[in-house]
């Protein structure tokens, strides 16, 4: 066997391994796989407006 035939043999083995790995991990997409469940996110319902915060007394006139 010369180096060219050894290279062909090793190249064929490597190509076969790559094809087997590609087959094991499967094709891209949904072929043969169940559909994924889509989670519906509901918008939060409008909250009842809370009572305004209690504020301190309002001083309208400042004595001088």
DAGI-V67908 format. One record per run of one state. SS is the DSSP state (~ for helix, > for strand, _ for the rest). FROM is the first residue (numbers start at 1). TO is the last residue. If there is no record, write none. Layout:
SS&FROM&TO / SS&FROM&TO
//
This chain:
_&1&2 / ~&3&25 / _&26&64
//
